[in-house]
Amino acid sequence: MSNLLDRFLRYVRIDTQSDPESASTPSTEKQWHLARLLARELEEMGLADVRLDEKAYLTATLPANTTQPVPTIGFVSHFDTSPDFSGAGVNPRIIAGYEGGDITLNAELGVVLSPSEFPELLLYRGQTLVVTDGTTLLGADDKAGIAEIMTAMETLLAHPEIPHGAIRIGFTPDEEIGRGAHHFDVEAFGAEWAYTVDGSQIGELEYENFNAAKARIRVQGKSVHPGYAKDKMINALSVLREILAGLPAGEVPEKTSGREGFFHVHHLAGSVEEATADLLIRDHDRDGFEARKQQLRDLVGRRQQGTAARIELHLEDQYYNMKEKVLPVFPIVTIAEQAMQAVGVAPIIKPIRGGTDGSQLSYMGLPCPNLFAGGHNFHGKYEFIPLESMEKAVAVIVKICELTATQSPETWKKQRA
């Protein structure tokens, strides 16, 4: 699997951070660098129909090697990295034979990856870890998924004795800012279903995710010299603070888990004259999701009644829980579970506390559960990934292709019905 590690290290060194403030697609020009590299590698590998469109969506086909009627399936990953933390100058380090203690990522800055803070590290004693240098994220979300899909296709090409139908590959920009599927041509992709390879811990298999919305609150105040401000000044910062104080204190990411929803204030900016807050709203339950949005509307409405400040609320739905679209074709989850078991991976079926391109693609007509890619602590300097988890992800992808080709045709006829 040396090709797998080499690919991954090569990909993460390319800065592909997306930008939520940009209106273009891709949102940053630098995402093209990896997109074009991947297009060349797919062509050199020998895949067919390699197409990089004008918005940096990259697709390709591994043709079927069996004459049996087999559904066309797909695998999808994204090449952008999160705007939450720097992705420039990524300098990955290899920790061979991890012994279970602290890992000093950056001695000068005092950045330490410790099992006392991240106990999941202890699951990987004796394995090879790829970590950061403590100044950037790693980019395993989702360059690990890309490297795994590429290596799985290479494996299938090198082993024609493994039967498979037509396999479609899709790599997308801007997933981290909620736009990864916005310009994805599902009809042209031509798969009956697909899998995003965008999960975390080895074994994760997910077909439920948050319903998601983003919100921006903007307060327009009135700046007056503080010495003469009585009954004149309107402090936009104070008005915004009072609105946010009305949100439930325990319903935030750092205090919730499982299927519990939350409000996440992730950006604040402003002055007396003008202040803004950007929030994420998340809930697995659709009714709960709608209630959270209404709760925010009510908070803003009540505060508007008590001030001369102008308060604006912009709410925008981002994606919905894919469960509704996956349950009618549940054999696509079962076959992924069988593939994991066949290669010695214990499936961990749980809801995603986030979203993937698959959540949007499922509502666009391409049911798309999510497979593990193997990384941990995404979007920050403590991100790491075990090489052995990546190797298992490759094995799972290959096995899904094989099982899809060897299932009884009656299985797929029933699913289509």
C-alpha positions as CSV (number, residue, x, y, z in Angstrom):
1,M,0.0,0.0,0.0
2,S,3.0,2.3,-0.5
3,N,1.1,4.0,-3.4
4,L,-1.7,4.8,-1.0
5,L,0.5,6.6,1.5
6,D,2.5,8.4,-1.2
7,R,-0.7,9.6,-2.8
8,F,-2.1,10.8,0.4
9,L,1.0,12.7,1.3
10,R,1.2,14.3,-2.1
11,Y,-2.4,15.4,-2.0
12,V,-2.4,16.9,1.5
13,R,0.5,19.2,0.6
14,I,-1.6,21.0,-1.9
15,D,-3.6,23.8,-0.3
16,T,-7.3,23.4,-1.3
17,Q,-9.0,25.4,1.4
18,S,-12.5,26.6,0.3
19,D,-14.0,30.0,1.1
20,P,-17.6,30.5,2.2
21,E,-17.5,34.2,1.3
22,S,-16.7,33.5,-2.3
23,A,-19.6,33.3,-4.8
24,S,-17.6,31.4,-7.5
25,T,-17.4,27.6,-8.0
26,P,-14.9,26.4,-7.0
27,S,-14.8,29.0,-4.3
28,T,-11.0,29.3,-4.5
29,E,-8.7,29.1,-7.5
30,K,-6.3,26.8,-5.6
31,Q,-8.7,23.9,-5.6
32,W,-8.0,23.6,-9.4
33,H,-4.4,22.5,-8.6
34,L,-5.5,19.2,-7.1
35,A,-8.4,18.8,-9.5
36,R,-6.1,19.0,-12.5
37,L,-3.6,16.7,-10.8
38,L,-6.2,14.1,-10.1
39,A,-7.6,14.3,-13.7
40,R,-4.1,13.5,-15.0
41,E,-3.6,10.6,-12.6
42,L,-7.0,9.1,-13.6
43,E,-6.1,9.3,-17.3
44,E,-2.6,7.8,-16.6
45,M,-4.2,5.0,-14.6
46,G,-6.3,4.1,-17.6
47,L,-9.8,5.1,-16.5
48,A,-12.3,6.1,-19.1
49,D,-14.5,9.2,-19.6
50,V,-12.3,11.4,-17.5
51,R,-14.0,14.8,-17.4
52,L,-13.1,17.9,-15.4
53,D,-15.8,20.4,-16.0
54,E,-15.8,24.2,-15.8
55,K,-16.6,24.2,-12.1
56,A,-13.9,21.7,-11.1
57,Y,-16.2,18.6,-10.8
58,L,-14.1,15.6,-11.8
59,T,-15.7,12.3,-12.9
60,A,-14.3,9.1,-14.5
61,T,-15.3,5.5,-15.2
62,L,-13.8,2.2,-14.5
63,P,-15.5,0.0,-17.1
64,A,-17.1,-3.3,-16.1
65,N,-15.1,-6.4,-16.5
66,T,-18.1,-8.8,-16.4
67,T,-20.8,-9.5,-18.9
68,Q,-23.4,-10.1,-16.2
69,P,-26.0,-7.3,-15.7
70,V,-24.6,-5.3,-12.7
71,P,-25.7,-2.0,-11.4
72,T,-23.4,1.0,-12.0
73,I,-22.3,2.3,-8.7
74,G,-20.2,5.3,-7.7
75,F,-17.7,6.6,-5.1
76,V,-17.5,10.3,-4.2
77,S,-15.1,12.4,-2.2
78,H,-14.2,16.1,-2.0
79,F,-10.9,17.7,-2.4
80,D,-11.4,21.0,-0.6
81,T,-10.4,21.4,3.0
82,S,-12.1,23.4,5.8
83,P,-11.9,27.1,6.1
84,D,-11.9,26.7,9.9
85,F,-8.1,26.2,10.0
86,S,-5.1,26.8,7.8
87,G,-4.5,24.3,5.0
88,A,-1.4,26.1,3.7
89,G,2.0,24.6,4.0
90,V,0.8,21.2,5.3
91,N,3.9,19.3,6.5
92,P,2.7,15.8,7.5
93,R,4.7,13.6,9.8
94,I,4.8,9.8,9.9
95,I,4.7,8.1,13.4
96,A,5.6,4.5,12.7
97,G,4.7,1.9,15.4
98,Y,2.9,4.4,17.7
99,E,3.6,3.3,21.3
100,G,0.6,4.9,23.0
101,G,2.0,8.0,24.6
102,D,2.0,11.7,23.8
103,I,3.0,12.9,20.4
104,T,4.7,16.3,20.3
105,L,3.5,17.9,17.1
106,N,5.3,21.2,17.6
107,A,7.8,21.6,20.5
108,E,8.3,25.3,19.9
109,L,4.5,26.0,20.1
110,G,3.9,23.4,22.8
111,V,1.4,21.5,20.7
112,V,0.9,17.9,21.9
113,L,-1.4,15.2,20.6
114,S,-2.2,13.3,23.8
115,P,-4.4,10.2,24.5
116,S,-5.3,12.0,27.8
117,E,-7.3,14.5,25.6
118,F,-7.9,12.2,22.6
119,P,-8.3,8.7,24.0
120,E,-9.1,7.3,20.6
121,L,-5.4,7.4,19.9
122,L,-5.0,4.3,22.1
123,L,-7.0,2.3,19.5
124,Y,-4.1,2.5,17.2
125,R,-1.1,1.3,19.3
126,G,1.5,-0.3,17.0
127,Q,0.1,1.3,13.9
128,T,1.5,4.0,11.6
129,L,-0.1,7.4,12.2
130,V,0.1,10.4,9.9
131,V,-0.1,13.6,11.9
132,T,0.4,17.4,11.4
133,D,3.3,19.6,12.5
134,G,1.0,21.5,14.8
135,T,0.5,24.5,12.6
136,T,-2.1,23.4,10.1
137,L,-4.8,20.8,9.6
138,L,-3.9,17.6,7.9
139,G,-6.5,17.4,5.2
140,A,-7.5,13.8,5.7
141,D,-11.0,15.3,5.3
142,D,-11.3,14.3,2.5
143,K,-8.0,13.7,0.8
144,A,-7.9,10.4,2.5
145,G,-11.1,9.4,0.8
146,I,-9.7,10.5,-2.6
147,A,-6.4,8.5,-2.1
148,E,-8.4,5.5,-1.0
149,I,-10.7,5.6,-4.0
150,M,-7.8,6.1,-6.4
151,T,-5.9,3.2,-4.9
152,A,-9.0,1.0,-5.0
153,M,-9.4,1.6,-8.7
154,E,-5.8,0.9,-9.2
155,T,-6.2,-2.4,-7.3
156,L,-9.2,-3.4,-9.5
157,L,-7.2,-2.6,-12.6
158,A,-4.3,-4.7,-11.4
159,H,-6.6,-7.7,-10.4
160,P,-8.9,-8.4,-13.4
161,E,-10.0,-11.6,-11.6
162,I,-12.1,-9.5,-9.2
163,P,-15.4,-9.1,-11.0
164,H,-17.1,-5.7,-11.0
165,G,-19.6,-3.6,-12.9
166,A,-19.0,-0.1,-14.2
167,I,-17.7,2.1,-11.4
168,R,-18.1,5.8,-11.5
169,I,-15.8,8.2,-9.6
170,G,-16.7,11.7,-8.6
171,F,-14.5,14.3,-6.9
172,T,-16.0,17.6,-5.9
173,P,-15.0,21.1,-4.7
174,D,-16.5,23.1,-1.9
175,E,-18.0,20.4,0.3
176,E,-16.7,22.0,3.4
177,I,-18.8,25.1,2.8
178,G,-22.0,23.1,2.0
179,R,-21.8,23.4,-1.8
180,G,-20.1,20.2,-2.9
181,A,-23.2,18.8,-4.6
182,H,-24.7,22.0,-5.9
183,H,-23.4,21.5,-9.5
184,F,-23.1,17.7,-9.5
185,D,-24.7,16.3,-12.6
186,V,-26.5,13.2,-11.2
187,E,-28.0,12.3,-14.5
188,A,-24.7,12.4,-16.3
189,F,-23.0,10.5,-13.5
190,G,-25.2,7.6,-14.3
191,A,-24.9,5.6,-11.2
192,E,-27.8,3.8,-9.5
193,W,-26.3,4.7,-6.1
194,A,-23.0,5.8,-4.7
195,Y,-21.0,6.0,-1.5
196,T,-19.2,9.0,-0.2
197,V,-15.9,8.0,1.4
198,D,-15.8,10.9,3.9
199,G,-16.3,9.3,7.3
200,S,-14.0,9.2,10.3
201,Q,-13.1,6.2,12.4
202,I,-12.5,2.8,10.8
203,G,-15.8,1.0,10.5
204,E,-18.1,3.9,10.3
205,L,-21.1,3.4,8.0
206,E,-23.6,6.2,8.0
207,Y,-26.9,6.8,6.3
208,E,-28.3,9.4,8.7
209,N,-27.1,13.0,9.0
210,F,-28.1,16.3,10.4
211,N,-30.7,18.5,8.8
212,A,-28.7,21.7,8.4
213,A,-29.1,25.4,8.0
214,K,-26.9,28.4,8.3
215,A,-27.9,31.8,9.7
216,R,-26.5,35.3,9.8
217,I,-27.7,38.0,12.2
218,R,-26.8,41.5,11.4
219,V,-27.4,44.4,13.7
220,Q,-27.2,48.0,12.6
221,G,-26.6,50.3,15.6
222,K,-25.8,54.0,16.1
223,S,-22.3,55.1,17.2
224,V,-22.2,58.2,19.5
225,H,-19.3,59.5,21.7
226,P,-19.7,57.4,24.9
227,G,-19.5,60.5,27.0
228,Y,-22.7,61.9,25.5
229,A,-24.4,58.6,24.6
230,K,-27.3,58.5,27.0
231,D,-30.5,57.8,25.1
232,K,-28.7,58.2,21.8
233,M,-26.2,55.4,21.3
234,I,-27.4,52.0,20.1
235,N,-24.7,49.5,20.7
236,A,-25.0,46.8,18.0
237,L,-22.6,44.5,19.9
238,S,-24.9,44.7,23.0
239,V,-28.0,44.0,21.0
240,L,-26.4,41.0,19.3
241,R,-25.1,39.7,22.6
242,E,-28.6,39.8,24.1
243,I,-30.0,37.8,21.1
244,L,-27.4,35.1,21.4
245,A,-27.8,34.9,25.2
246,G,-31.4,33.7,24.5
247,L,-30.1,30.5,22.8
248,P,-30.1,27.4,25.1
249,A,-26.7,27.2,26.7
250,G,-26.5,23.4,26.7
251,E,-27.4,23.0,23.0
252,V,-24.0,23.6,21.5
253,P,-21.5,21.3,19.8
254,E,-19.3,20.9,22.8
255,K,-22.2,19.7,25.0
256,T,-24.1,17.4,22.7
257,S,-23.7,14.0,21.0
258,G,-25.5,11.3,19.2
259,R,-28.8,12.6,17.7
260,E,-28.8,15.7,19.8
261,G,-29.1,18.9,17.8
262,F,-27.4,22.3,18.4
263,F,-26.8,25.9,17.7
264,H,-23.2,26.8,16.8
265,V,-22.1,30.4,16.8
266,H,-18.9,30.1,14.8
267,H,-18.1,33.7,13.9
268,L,-18.6,37.1,15.5
269,A,-17.5,40.5,14.2
270,G,-18.5,44.1,14.7
271,S,-18.4,47.4,16.5
272,V,-20.9,49.7,18.1
273,E,-22.2,50.7,14.6
274,E,-22.6,47.2,13.2
275,A,-22.3,43.6,14.4
276,T,-22.8,40.2,12.8
277,A,-22.9,36.7,14.0
278,D,-22.8,33.5,11.8
279,L,-24.4,30.4,13.2
280,L,-25.0,26.8,12.2
281,I,-28.3,25.1,13.1
282,R,-28.3,21.3,13.2
283,D,-30.9,18.6,14.2
284,H,-31.4,15.0,13.0
285,D,-35.2,15.3,13.5
286,R,-36.9,17.3,10.8
287,D,-39.5,18.7,13.2
288,G,-36.8,19.7,15.7
289,F,-34.9,21.3,12.9
290,E,-37.8,23.5,11.9
291,A,-38.4,24.3,15.6
292,R,-34.8,25.5,16.0
293,K,-35.1,27.9,13.0
294,Q,-38.3,29.3,14.4
295,Q,-36.7,29.7,17.8
296,L,-34.0,31.9,16.3
297,R,-36.7,33.9,14.4
298,D,-38.6,34.5,17.6
299,L,-35.4,35.6,19.5
300,V,-34.6,38.2,16.8
301,G,-38.3,39.3,16.5
302,R,-38.6,39.9,20.3
303,R,-35.4,41.8,20.5
304,Q,-36.3,43.9,17.5
305,Q,-39.4,45.1,19.3
306,G,-37.3,46.5,22.1
307,T,-34.8,48.5,20.2
308,A,-34.4,51.1,17.4
309,A,-31.6,49.1,16.0
310,R,-32.2,47.5,12.6
311,I,-31.8,43.7,13.0
312,E,-31.7,41.4,9.9
313,L,-31.8,37.6,10.0
314,H,-30.9,35.5,7.0
315,L,-31.7,31.8,7.2
316,E,-30.7,29.3,4.6
317,D,-31.2,25.5,4.5
318,Q,-28.1,23.6,3.5
319,Y,-29.0,20.0,3.4
320,Y,-31.4,17.4,4.9
321,N,-31.2,14.0,6.5
322,M,-30.4,11.4,3.8
323,K,-32.1,8.6,5.8
324,E,-35.4,9.4,4.1
325,K,-33.9,8.6,0.7
326,V,-31.7,5.7,1.7
327,L,-34.3,3.6,3.6
328,P,-36.2,2.7,0.4
329,V,-33.0,1.2,-1.1
330,F,-31.5,-0.2,2.1
331,P,-29.7,-3.1,0.4
332,I,-27.0,-0.5,-0.5
333,V,-26.3,-0.1,3.2
334,T,-26.4,-3.9,3.8
335,I,-23.8,-4.6,1.0
336,A,-21.4,-2.1,2.5
337,E,-21.8,-3.7,5.9
338,Q,-21.2,-7.1,4.4
339,A,-18.1,-5.8,2.6
340,M,-16.7,-4.5,5.9
341,Q,-17.3,-7.8,7.7
342,A,-15.6,-9.6,4.8
343,V,-12.4,-7.7,5.1
344,G,-12.3,-7.9,8.9
345,V,-13.8,-4.5,9.8
346,A,-16.5,-4.2,12.5
347,P,-19.2,-1.9,11.1
348,I,-20.1,1.1,13.3
349,I,-23.5,2.2,12.1
350,K,-24.4,5.6,13.6
351,P,-25.8,9.0,12.6
352,I,-23.4,11.6,11.2
353,R,-23.0,14.7,13.3
354,G,-22.5,16.7,10.2
355,G,-23.2,16.3,6.5
356,T,-21.5,15.0,3.4
357,D,-22.0,15.6,-0.3
358,G,-24.1,12.4,0.0
359,S,-26.8,14.1,2.0
360,Q,-27.5,16.5,-0.9
361,L,-26.9,13.9,-3.6
362,S,-29.5,11.6,-2.0
363,Y,-32.1,14.3,-2.4
364,M,-30.9,14.9,-6.0
365,G,-31.7,11.3,-6.9
366,L,-28.4,9.5,-6.0
367,P,-28.8,7.6,-2.8
368,C,-25.4,7.9,-1.1
369,P,-24.5,6.5,2.3
370,N,-21.1,7.4,3.8
371,L,-18.1,5.1,4.4
372,F,-15.2,5.7,6.8
373,A,-12.0,7.2,5.5
374,G,-10.2,6.7,8.7
375,G,-9.2,10.1,10.0
376,H,-9.8,11.8,13.4
377,N,-10.0,15.4,14.7
378,F,-10.8,16.9,11.4
379,H,-10.5,20.7,10.8
380,G,-7.7,21.4,13.2
381,K,-4.0,20.9,14.1
382,Y,-4.7,17.7,16.1
383,E,-6.0,15.8,13.0
384,F,-4.4,12.4,12.5
385,I,-5.1,9.3,10.4
386,P,-3.8,5.7,10.8
387,L,-2.4,4.2,7.6
388,E,-4.0,0.8,8.5
389,S,-7.4,2.4,8.6
390,M,-6.8,3.8,5.1
391,E,-5.7,0.4,3.9
392,K,-9.0,-1.1,5.2
393,A,-11.0,1.6,3.5
394,V,-9.4,0.6,0.2
395,A,-10.3,-3.1,0.9
396,V,-13.9,-2.2,1.7
397,I,-14.3,-0.2,-1.6
398,V,-12.9,-3.1,-3.6
399,K,-15.1,-5.6,-1.8
400,I,-18.3,-3.5,-2.4
401,C,-17.5,-3.5,-6.1
402,E,-17.0,-7.3,-6.0
403,L,-20.1,-8.0,-4.0
404,T,-22.3,-5.8,-6.2
405,A,-21.1,-7.8,-9.2
406,T,-21.7,-11.2,-7.6
407,Q,-25.0,-10.7,-5.9
408,S,-28.0,-12.5,-7.3
409,P,-29.7,-10.4,-10.1
410,E,-32.9,-10.9,-8.1
411,T,-31.5,-8.8,-5.3
412,W,-31.1,-5.8,-7.5
413,K,-34.5,-6.4,-9.2
414,K,-36.2,-6.3,-5.8
415,Q,-34.3,-3.1,-5.0
416,R,-35.3,-1.4,-8.2
417,A,-38.9,-2.4,-7.6
